[in-house]
Amino acid sequence: MAAPDDLIVRLLARRAPVHASVTDDGRILLTTVRVPVGATSVEVQLSLLDLDGAETPLPHVAAGDSNASWAPDGRALAWCTSDGAEPALRWASSIDAEPALVPASAGATDAPSWSPDGRQLAFTAPSRPPIDRSQPYRWTRPYLHFDGVGPLETPPQVRVVDLHTGERMQLTDDDWRWSTLRWSPDGARLAACAGLDPDGSIGGQHLELLGLDGSRRRPDVPSGRVVLPVWGRDGRLTVLVVDPHDRPIGAAAALFVVDGDRVDEVSVDGLLGGDVYGDQQAELCDTYDHVVLDAGDGSLVVRTVDRGRMGIARLQLDDVQIAVPRTSLAPIVGGDRCCTPVAVAGDRLVFVVVSADATAELATVGLDGHDERRITDHADGDAATVGVHRFAVATDAPAPIDAWFVHPVGAALPLPTVLVVHGGPNFAYGDTFNVDVHSLCAAGFGVLYANPRGSTGSGDAFTAAGRGDWTDGPARDLLAVVDHAVDRGWVIADRLGVTGNSYGGFMSAWLAATTDRFRAAVAENPVTDPASMHATSDIGPWFFEGQFGGAPHEVPDRYASQTPLHHAHRCRTPILWVVGADDRRCPPAQAFAMHRAVRRAGTPSEVLVLPDSTHEGSTYGPPAGRLAHDRALVEWMQRWVSA
C-alpha cells in the first residue's frame, strides 16, 4: 500500500487530458496538465497524437500553450498562448510553419473556432479594460464576482478575424459573457451562448445566432445551466440544454432541433448530458464541449448518463419532422465507467474514459461499438490500487440509492470508513476517479459514496424528491447506505467519518451536528446557512429559490429548518473546514460562522484556508491548495477516526 502523501503526489504528476481537437483522419492536438513531483505550479503540454498512440511535440509551441484547434482542412491550426504579457491566440498554416499572432486576440483564453472555409477565426476576448479596483468605484450588477471567471466588468465578446486579409469584425459588445462559438455550414452565422445575465434575473446560458451581416436572433430554446449548439451538415442546429430553466431545477437535459424558424424538442429514450462528479485534473472527462457530435450521416453521437455511469450512444434524427419528435439511442460504449465523446474521425469515435479505479485515458472505437482501443497510457501501466463494490439500497426514495464501497486492494475487512457526499445537490457520484477517495484508501480507510435523493441520473422523480428537502430524506438515504455496508461486513460501525464539498459540505455539517454516527467530519466549501447564501452566493437567488421553493422571506421555516448553523451548539463531532479564499459560490464566511459556533460548544474545530482557490480549487486550483486539502483530509480522519 502506498503512503497517502506519496500517492497524492504521484496522482497529480500523471498527465491529465483537458482539451483535444481531432482531424477526420485521426490526428489529435492534445492538451494535458500535470503537477510534476516537487513542483508548485501546473505544467501544460500541447502535443500531436495519432490513433496508434504515437505522440510528438509541436515545433513552434511555447511552454504553457494550450487548447489548439485544427482548421477544417486538417493542416492549419490555432491555439491559445501565454507567451507574452497577456493571453492571446497564435495560428500557423501547418504544424511546421512559423506561427503568427492572431490580430485583436489579446485576452483570448478559450480555443478558437475555424470557419468552414478555413479563412476566418471566431473567438472571444474582452473589449474593455477592467476597473481599477485600487480606487473607489461604483457597481451596478447584482453580484460583484462570479466563481472562477474573473472580473465581471470585462466579459468576453465575440470577434471574427480574416487571417488572410486581417479584416476584423466585432459581433457583440455588451455586458453578457459570450462563449461556445459554432459556425453554420455556410459560414454565414455563428451559434453562440450568452451567459451571466447582467441583470441577474436568471443564471446559465442563452442561445443566440449571430450573423456576419450584423443580424442577431434568439431561437425559441430555453436557457439552461449549459447550452451546447451543434450544426448538422444539412444546416439544422441541434441544441442540448442541461438543467433547462423552463422546468424545475435539476430536471433532465433536453434536446432541441432548430430548423429555420421551427424548433422541435426531441423525446429520447434515455438521459443525455451527464453529471457524474469526479475529483481529478482531467477536465476533458467533465466538459460539455463535445457531449453532442454530428456524425455526418444524419445521426448524432451523444453522451448519456445512467445511475452513476456515463456512456456514449448514437441518436438518429432523420425522423424529427414528425408531429411528436421521438428517437432512440443505439449504445456505442458503456459499462461501469464514465465515457465522454471527443470527436468523430471517419468511421471511428475518439473518446476519453475514466473509472473509479483508473485515471483518464483517450481511446477510440468504431461507431458500431466494436474494436475499442486505448490510445494513451498516462498511468504508465500502474495496476489499480483499490477494489470497488457497486451496490444499491432501497429506501422510501422514488428509486434505489446507488452506492459504492472502495477499499485498498488486499485489505482485511471491515475497515474504518469515510462517507463522501457529492455536491449539487443535483449532481451524482459514480464510476469515475476521485483523488480524495484514493488518498483515504492509501491511508487504510474504506470509502463509501452514494447518490441520495436529489441526485441526477435516476430520473426526474428521483431528482425532484430532494427539492425542498436537503436534509431529512437525503440523510436517511445516506445512513441506510452506511448501515448496509456495516451489515455486509465492510465497515466498522463506530469508526466512521464524513466529508464532502459544497452540498457535500452542507450534508457533512448537518450529519456532524444532528447525529452521533461520525467520529469526525471534513466540510469543504460548505453551505451552513442557506438564507444568508441566498444573498451572498454568486448563484444565490435563482438557485435557492429553485431548490427551496421561494426566497427566505417567502418560506422562512423551510430555510430555518434546514440550516446546519442552527444546530452547531449541540455538535459533538470534530470538524475540519476547508475553504477556498476566492470561493464566490459558497463564501468562506459560511464555514467560519459555524466554526465559531462549534468551538463555542467546546467541540474541536479548525479551518484550512486555500489561497487563490475558487469553489473547485481543491481539484483545479493551485497545486499547493490541492495537496494541502488532501493531506489535511487524511490527517484529520487518522486523528479522530482510526486513532
Beta strands, then each sheet from edge to edge (+ up, - down):
strand 1: 16-22
strand 2: 28-34
strand 3: 43-49
strand 4: 55-57
strand 5: 66-70
strand 6: 77-81
strand 7: 88-92
strand 8: 100-101
strand 9: 113-114
strand 10: 120-126
strand 11: 156-162
strand 12: 168-170
strand 13: 177-183
strand 14: 189-195
strand 15: 205-211
strand 16: 216-217
strand 17: 224-231
strand 18: 237-244
strand 19: 254-259
strand 20: 262-268
strand 21: 271-272
strand 22: 292-294
strand 23: 299-306
strand 24: 309-316
strand 25: 326-327
strand 26: 329-333
strand 27: 338-345
strand 28: 348-355
strand 29: 358-366
strand 30: 373-374
strand 31: 386-393
strand 32: 401-408
strand 33: 415-421
strand 34: 446-450
strand 35: 491-501
strand 36: 520-524
strand 37: 575-580
strand 38: 605-610
sheet 1: 1+ 2- 3+ 4-
sheet 2: 5+ 6- 7+ 8-
sheet 3: 9+ 10- 11+ 12-
sheet 4: 13+ 14- 15+ 16-
sheet 5: 17+ 18- 19+ 20- 25-
sheet 6: 21+ 23- 22+
sheet 7: 21+ 23- 24+ 26-
sheet 8: 27+ 28- 29+ 30-
sheet 9: 31+ 32- 34+ 33+ 35+ 36+ 37+ 38+
end
